[in-house]
Amino acid sequence: QVQLVESGGGLVQAGGSLRLSCAASGSIFTINVMGWYRQAPGKLRELVATITNDGRLNYADSVKGRFTISRDNAKNTVYLQMNTLKPEDTAVYYCNANLQLTGMRTIFPYWGQGTQVTVSS
């Protein structure tokens, strides 16, 4: 079994900052890509940022220059530093990890339970 446990969401005023964390645990052999996605009410889930195990980054245009993704491979943990938050950043943020279980050959995507981020104007 694999668990992705997120933390760090909450309520913040526009212009403020939050830092999300997501720790993966279980019988994990390797994690190649970790990332954050978000889903606002009435909208589809969208990519926010991803990071590969060798440090390659990808960001949605809407968060470039404001959000920073990072990871600690030794801890199987990914972070999302969110600065200059806007009301349109309000959403449930989901952690994602594409990982290979010990003894398995296939890489599967796993998701966290989601953490609410609310930005007030």
C-alpha positions in Angstrom: 0.0 0.0 0.0 1.1 3.5 -0.7 -0.1 6.7 1.0 0.4 10.3 0.0 -0.3 12.6 2.9 -0.6 16.3 2.2 -0.4 19.2 4.6 -0.1 23.0 4.6 -3.4 24.2 3.1 -5.5 26.8 4.6 -7.0 30.3 4.3 -4.8 33.2 3.3 -5.3 36.8 2.1 -4.4 37.7 -1.4 -0.7 38.4 -1.7 0.1 36.0 1.0 2.0 32.7 1.0 1.5 29.1 1.8 3.7 26.0 1.6 2.2 22.6 0.8 3.9 19.3 1.7 3.2 15.8 0.5 5.0 12.7 1.9 4.8 9.4 0.1 5.1 6.2 2.2 4.8 2.5 1.6 6.6 -0.2 -0.3 8.1 2.3 -2.8 11.0 1.3 -5.0 11.3 4.6 -6.9 9.3 7.7 -7.7 10.0 9.3 -11.0 7.6 12.3 -11.2 6.0 14.1 -8.3 3.6 17.0 -8.7 0.7 19.1 -7.7 -2.6 19.5 -9.4 -5.6 21.6 -8.3 -9.4 21.6 -8.8 -11.6 24.6 -8.3 -15.4 24.2 -7.9 -17.0 23.5 -11.3 -13.7 23.1 -13.1 -11.5 20.2 -14.2 -8.4 19.2 -12.3 -5.4 21.0 -13.8 -1.7 20.7 -13.5 0.1 23.2 -11.3 3.7 21.9 -11.2 5.8 18.8 -11.6 9.3 17.8 -10.8 11.2 14.7 -11.9 13.6 12.7 -9.8 16.5 14.4 -11.6 15.1 17.9 -10.9 13.4 18.8 -14.2 10.6 21.3 -13.6 7.3 22.1 -15.3 4.9 24.8 -14.3 1.5 25.9 -15.4 1.7 29.4 -17.0 -0.7 30.8 -14.4 1.7 30.1 -11.5 5.1 30.7 -13.1 7.1 33.2 -11.1 4.9 32.8 -8.1 5.0 29.0 -7.2 8.1 26.9 -6.6 8.1 23.1 -6.5 10.9 21.1 -4.9 11.4 17.6 -3.6 13.5 15.7 -1.1 14.1 12.3 -2.7 15.5 10.8 0.6 12.1 11.6 2.3 9.9 10.9 -0.8 8.4 14.3 -0.2 7.4 17.1 -2.5 6.8 20.7 -1.6 5.0 23.6 -3.2 5.9 27.1 -2.1 3.1 29.4 -3.2 3.8 33.2 -3.1 1.7 36.2 -4.1 -1.4 34.1 -3.9 -4.5 35.3 -5.8 -8.2 34.5 -5.3 -8.1 32.5 -8.5 -5.6 30.1 -6.9 -8.5 28.9 -4.6 -8.9 25.2 -5.1 -8.3 21.8 -3.6 -4.7 20.9 -4.2 -3.8 17.3 -4.9 -0.4 15.7 -4.7 0.5 13.2 -7.4 3.4 10.7 -7.5 4.2 8.3 -10.4 6.0 5.5 -8.7 7.1 2.0 -8.9 6.4 -0.4 -6.0 9.0 -2.7 -4.7 9.0 -6.0 -6.6 6.8 -4.5 -9.4 7.9 -3.4 -12.9 5.1 -1.0 -13.7 4.8 2.7 -12.8 1.4 3.8 -11.5 0.1 7.2 -10.5 -1.0 7.7 -6.9 -2.9 10.7 -5.5 -3.2 12.3 -2.1 -6.5 13.1 -0.5 -6.3 16.8 -1.3 -5.9 19.9 0.8 -8.0 23.1 0.5 -6.3 26.4 -0.3 -8.6 29.4 0.0 -7.3 32.9 -1.0 -9.5 35.8 0.1 -9.6 39.1 -1.7 
